[in-house]
Amino acid sequence: MTLGRKAVTVAELDNTGATDVSEALNALLLAQAATGGTVFLKPGFYRLDNPITVPTGVELLGSLDFGQAELYNGVGSILQI
């Protein structure tokens, strides 16, 4: 996917908050650093048991999908630390 001229990676991570996604999210962010662009988190809860680093040139973008707002109690992408 692209947003303007920048690549967008849609993170396919556990968004229930049941498992730690720190390592997988860091890997996605690092991979995106090669070209720059955005890592997008779908609505949900993302458990982070360890720090994440967003490299220069990379944007970490969450969402509030109004069509799904009731499913997630009206919240978008939540980082649980």
Secondary structure, DSSP 8 states (H G I E B T S, - for coil): -EETTEEEEEE----EEEEE-HHHHHHHHHHHTTT-EEEEE-SEEEE-SS-----TTEEEE----GGGTTTTTT--EEEE-
